[in-house]
Structure formats: structure tokens, C-alpha cells
């Protein structure tokens, strides 16, 4: 009978294997998560979500509510990550929850970003856009729905596979497809946004929206950077170099999302552009 060696993967020498029914023999993260980083994520996203909920209600910018849903997903994900860091890094349930919610949260953030371009087109003029604002909204909301279904399905199946100690490759491929589609969709969105902004630059200055447009552009690129990172990480699979070093998570997942949310909190579209993406009521405030 062949003698089995030690389990392949990361085992924290300072944290003995608990041996519980929901515990994996190795830490699937590839490292023991930082409690400080996880707690910082919970605090930051909680504060941002409170401010965004207040702003959505204050400016009646209901179209931007998907962005708040993304923030709520981030909170749940980072709470689960704090449990991994402080209570038990081997626990599969904590890992699955943080993976599911942190991976899928930016899908809702990007949905909010898509609505901003439609609001800007109504505010500055449809003649500057390559496509009608309603068509842009429907195209990218539909794309976001497809990406959401693929990523939620893939992330959920990865959780099931990990719980059953099965090979998660097929589930990982579903998640990979959702991320690849989202990278493609955001790339097309960036091109359409850039063309519109260049064409409407005189109106941007006229309505004193230069700073807001800059904030919107940078936030979009930050979310795109994060999605590209997740695509590369998923392509490597669990246990790859990108997923087993927390410095990549901190610099390419946590930081870009925090900065993007910060920009769209300070320059909230409800205040800067208007309360409606149909142009019924426009913001009177100047940035």
C-alpha cells in the first residue's frame, strides 16, 4: 500500500490544523489572511455603503443603487475574510463566503458605473455618443447580468467542489468565462466612454463637470484593472502565484476597488450629474 505524503498546499506552522468537519487539510488561500487588511475592508466598505445609501436617497439617484449593492457584497466578503484570519483559516465556509462575495461584488459596482455614462449622455447631448443612451444602458446591463450569472455560478460551484474535496477545474472555467466576458464588456464600455468624452469636451467644461468626468474615468479604469487581475488569477487556478500571495490581493483587488469607490463617493453622480438617467431632472449643483 502506497504511503500518503503530507497534503499539498500551504499549512501555517503557527496555526495547527483544527480537524473540524468544515476544515480543509490546507489553507486554500495559500497564506493566512491578514486580519488587519480584512478588518480595514469591513470598516471602509461599511462607511462607504452608509454614505452611498444616504446619497442615493438624498439625490434620488436610484439608478446608482446597484453600486451600493456591490458595497454590501464587499462587506459580507470581508467579514468572512476576518473570520478566516482570526478564527480559522482552514475553514471552507469562511473561504467560500469571502471568495463568492469579493469576486462578484465588482459586477454590481460596474453596473453602477454603466449608468453614469447614460446619465452623462442625457446631460451633455446625445449627438456626442456613438450609440443612444438607452441602447448603451441595455447592452451593458445585459452584459453585466450575463457576467453576474456566470461568476456567481462559477464561484458557487467552486465552493461546492471545495466542500466536497473535488477538483474545482470545471467550476473555475465557468468563473473564468464570466470574468473574461466582463473584461471584454468593460473594454468596449471604456472605448465608448472615451469617444463620448472627447466629443463632448466643450460641454463638459461648460457644465463644470471636468473633475467629475475625470473621477468617473479613473474609477472605471480601476475597476477594469481589478477585473483583469481576477481574470489572470482565475486563469492560473487556485494555488497559482497570483492567488497565493496576499500582496497581489491587497494591491490589485482591495486597493483599486477602494479608490474607485472613494472617487464616486466624493463625486457622486446623483449630485454631479443628476437624479435621473432619462434627463427628467438635472443636477443644479456645480462640481
N, C-alpha and C positions, 0 to 999 in steps of 0.2 A: 504493500500500500504506500502510495507516494505521500511523503511528508509535506504538509502545507506550511509555507513560509508566512511571514508576517503580512498583514493586509497592505496592499499597495495604496499609497496616498499619505497625506500629512497627518501625523499624530503629535499633539502638543505634549512635550515631555513634562511640562509643568501642570498638565491637566489630565489626570488618569481617566481612562475610558470608563464612563459610568455603567455601561452594560444594560441600560434600560430598553424596553420594547420598541421605543421610537428612536433609538440611538444607532447611528451608523458606526462601523468599526473604525472609520477615519473621519476627519473633519473635511467635509465636501468643499468648503470654501477654498481649501488649500492653505489656510492660515487661520489663526484665531482672530476674529474680527476685533477691531479697536472699539472699546466701549465709549471712549471719548468722541470718536467720529460718529458713531451711531447715535449717541445721545444728542450731539450737536445737530444731527439731521432731524431728529424728532422735534427739538426746540425750534429750529429755524423754520421748518415747514409748517409747524403748528402756528407760529406767529404770522407767517405769510398767509396761511389759509384764513385766519381771523381777519386780517386786513383786506384780503380779496373778497371775502363774503360781505364785509361792510361796504367795500367799493361797488360791488355788483348791485347791492341794494340801494346804496346812496345815489349812484348814477343811472340806475335801472338798466344796466348793461347786461341783460340776461343772456345775450349771445355769447358772452365771455365766460359763462358758468362752467363749461367743460374744463377750463383751466383750473378752476377751484377743485373739481373732481380729481384732477391729476394730483393736486397738492394733498388731498385726503388720502389718495393711494400711497403717496410718498410717506406720509405719517405712519400708516399701518406697516409699510415695509421696514421703516427704520425702527419702529417699536420691536418688531420681530428680530431685527438685527441686534438691538441692545440685549434682548434675551439670549441670543446666541453668544454674545460677547461676555455677558455677566453670569448667566445661569448655566448654560450647557452648549458649547459649540458643536457637539456631536449630534444634537437633537435634529432629526429630519424635519419635524413640523416647523420649527423656527426657521430653518433654512428655506423650506418650500415657501413659507409665507413671505419672507423678505424677498426671495427671488421673484415670485409671482408679482408682487405689488411694485417693487422697484423697477422691474423690467417693463411693466405695462403702463406705469404712471405717465411717462412722457408721450404716450399715444394721445392721452387726453390733453396734455399741455400743447401738443402740436395742433390738435383740433381747435383749441382756443386761438392759436396763432393764425390759423387759416381764416378765421372770421375777421381778423384785423384787416387783412388785405381787402376783403369785400367792403368793410366799413370805409376804408380809405378811398376806394374807387367811387363810392357814393358821395363822399365828401368832396373829392377833388375833381371828379369828372370821368365819365365812362369812356370818353374818347381817347384817353391815355392808355387804356388797358387793351391787351391783345384779345381778351375774352370778356364777355359780360360778367358782372359780379355774381349774379345768381348761378351762372354756369360754373364759375370758379368754385363757389361755395359747395355746390352739389358734387362736383368732381372730387374735391379734396375731402369732403366729409365722407363720401362713399369710399374713397381710398383709405381714409382713417378707419372706417368701420371694418373694411377687409383686413387691414393690418391688425386691428384690435382683436378680431376673431382668431386670426392665425396666431398671434402672440399669446393670447390668453389660453387658447387650446394647447399650444406647444408648452407653455410654462406649466399649465396644469398637468399635462401628461408627463412632463419631466418629474414633477412632484410624485405622481403615482408610481412611475418607474423606480424612482429613488426609494420610495417607501417599500416597494416590493423587492428591492435589491435586484432590479432587472436593468438590462442595457438601455440607456435613455437615448440612443443614437437617433431612432426614428422620430421621437418627440422633439429632439434637438433640431432636426431638419425642418420640422413644421415651424418652430420658433424662428429658425434661420430664414425661412421663406417669408414670414411676416416682417422680419426686420429688413430683409433685402427690398421688399416691396415698399416699406416705409422710407428707406433711404432714397429709392427711385422717386417716390411721390414728393418728398420734401425737396429733392434736387430740382424737379420740374417747377415746384412752387417758388423756389428761390429765383429761378430764371424769370418767371412771370412777374414776380415782385420787383426784380431789378429793372426789367424793361419798363414797368409802370412808373417806378420812382424816377428813373431818368427822364422819361417823357413828361412827367408832371412836376418836375423840379421847381418850375417857376411858381406853380400853385402851392407847393409845399412851403416855399419861402413866404408867399403871400398870406397863408393861413397860420404862419409861425409854427409849423409842425416839423421843422428840421430836426430838432432834438428828439422828438418822439419817433420820427421815421428812423433815425439813427439807432435809437434804443430797440425798436422793433426789428431792424435788420440784424443787429448784433445778437439779440435774443434768438432769432431764427437760426442763425449760424451756429450758436452754442448748442441748441437742441439737435441740430444736424450733426455736429461733431460728436455729441453723446451717442446718437443713433449709429453712426459709423463705427464708433468704438464697440458698441454692443454687437454689431454685425460681425466685426472681426473676432471678438471674443467668442461668440457663438459658433463661428466657423471653425475655431480651434477646438471647441468642445470643452466640457467640464474637465478640469485638470490641465488645461493649456496654460501657457505662460501669462497671458493677459488676465485669466480668471483666478490665478493662484498668487497674485501679488497685489496686495491691498493698495499700494501706491497708485496703480492704474485705476482702480475703482475710485479712489479719492480725487485724482486729477482729471479723469475723463468721464466719470459718471456723476459724482457728487458735485464737484465744483462747477461744471458747465450748467447744470440744472439750477443750482442755487443762484448763479449770476444771471441766468435768463429770467428767473422768477423775480429777482431783485429789480431788474430793469423794467419789467412790466408791472411791478408794484409801484415804483416811483412814478413812472409814466404810464399810468393805467389808461387803456383805450377808452373806457367809459368817460373819463374826464377829458382826455386829449382829443378824441375823435368824435364821439357822440354816443348816445344811448341806444341807437338802433343801426343795424346793418342795412336797413332799407332806406335810410336817409330821411325818415319822417321827422326826427328831431335831432338837431345837430348841437354839438357842444359849443357853448359860447365862451368857455374858458380858453385862454391862450396859454400855451406852454411857456 
